[in-house]
Amino acid sequence: MNRLRKGNKMQNLLPTVKFGLKFKMIGLISLLIVGIFIIFASFLHTFISNTIEDQVGKRALSVAQSIADTPQIKEAFQLENPSSVIQDIVEPIREEIDAEFIVVGNREGTRYSHPKPDRIGEKMIGGDNERALQDGEEYVSRSTGSLGLSIRGKVPVQSEAGDIIGVVSVGFLNEDVQSIIANQSQSLWITLLAVVLLGIAGAILIARYIKKLLSDMEPEAISDLLLQKEAIMQSTHEGMIAVDNEGIITMMNKAANNILFNETEQKRDYAGKSIREILPHTALFDVLENGESQYDKEMILGESIVLVNLVPVYREGTIAGAVSTFRKKTEMEHVTRELQQIKQYANTQRAQTHEFSNKLYTILGLLQLNQYQQAIDFIKKEKNIQQERSHFLTQNVADPVVQGLLQGKINQGNELAINISIHPDSQLNHQYHGIKQEALITGLGNMLENAIESVKQNQEEDKQIAVFFTDLGDDVVIEVDDSGPGVTEEDAPYIFEQGYSTKEKENGGTGLALSRHIVHQAGGEIMLEEGEMGGACFVLIIPKNGGNTDE
């Protein structure tokens, strides 16, 4: 199948599109990647933020617990000036853990420590001490104090008796926490950005590859071509079947369905099935194996005699499948019959001319040798033979087409030094028309042709063919017996199968299959029997009435 190429001629056939497939694929894949990037990045950023904030809160709470459990802190609450002791204890710890503040206060919320000493003695700000001072809870809170919004760990301070005497608050400023989050997220954003750029580059490569596979065609153009192809396939009168390289049916048009199957079978979907299961003798597998096209091959498909064309389909130099197109031979029966008769007449005339030329040279030789009487006797003899043969055929064969066929084959045999004799008791006064006449001509012609081919290689004295025909009774019976090698027991069961041949001949195995098919259509039979001359004996029987008559 020819690939469509870009060019001025093709531009007029393809629909105009605003954005090409390559642009659409790059844009859509890029949007998808960016969308996934935004969702994934937002999730990771939230996860990292929550994780860091949780870790900072737990750290603040752990430090606050340690300070609240320190004995010196608890004892300092009994002093007149607790801040003098507590400030010196917690400030080094604050600097060590890099906290923004560590504030220790009493039950009234008065500060005993603060990063800024001038704020010691003032009230704690934030309003989030109640749970620790009233309920004795340890917790993490987020609140705005004198230094700003911070994450705080709150732990109550209890006396030896278990009474709540104060609260410890360890805090990290929110902006410091956000700075940590930003530093941790920077590598994540760089990695994700690299993934996005790589994805966009991949989208460009994918778009180019797919566009190349589509022969640089746009989807709209492919859709239009598919519609046109479907319309062409379904509107044509020729049957079409396409298979892939494994013989699986990929397409079968309506005409093929009508030709091959009856109304019930036409409703079935044959796509995806092996052509060998449905039509074992299509020769499509031969085309797939050797890549050789076949044209105007006559064969039987289904219940019809068809003329078939078989063509391989190549993709990048490799056989990707095959296409079979066929048409019923019966649609051209009238023309075929006339051409067949003309061809038969031409063969007869050619054989007669050749035979007559040989006899003229014989007579000329006798005259040059002054053998006048022998020349006269030879002429009389040949005249009598011709007259007797013509008279016999005229008197005993009513159908002039059959007369011409027999005369032509006899002359063809004479040309090849083959003696074709007709039994003197033969008679065929019944004359057929239509399909029965075609069955008679096709069957008799193929039997004689096979007999001639069979005895060709024999010695000259052993090239014998005997013909007998009769129309006594309800049937016309014709026998063709030859002195050839015959048909072996192994070949006999398959001799009428299409494609099976005992001769090494291209496209062999068709004649007898076609003959049997058309004879069956006429209600008759063609059989192989044991011959009396050592070779094959074929018998053709066609009823005078009944069967699929066309009289």
Secondary structure, DSSP 8 states (H G I E B T S, - for coil): ------SHHHHTTS---SS-HHHHHHHHHHHHHHHHHHHHHHHHHHHHHHHHHHHHHHHHHHHHHHHHT-HHHHHHTTSS-THHHHHHHHHHHHHHHT-SEEEEEETT-BBS--SSGGGTTSB--SS--HHHHHH---EEEEEEETTEEEEEEEEEEE-TTS-EEEEEEEEEEHHHHHHHHHHHHHHHHHHHHHHHHHHHHHHHHHHHHHHHHTTT--HHHHHHHHHHHHHHHHH-SSEEEEEETTSBEEEE-HHHHHHHS-HHHHTS--TTSBHHHH-TTS-HHHHHHH---EEEEEEEETTEEEEEEEEEEEETTEEEEEEEEEEEGGGGHHHHHHHHHHHHHHHHHHHHHHHHHHHHHHHHHHHHTT-HHHHHHHHHHHHHHHHHHHHHHHHHB--HHHHHHHHHHHHHHHHTT-EEEE-TT--B-----HHHHHHHHHHHHHHHHHHHHHHTTS-GGG-EEEEEEE--SSEEEEEEEE-S----TTTGGGTTSTT--SS--TT-S-HHHHHHHHHHHTT-EEEEEE-SSSSEEEEEEEESSSSS---
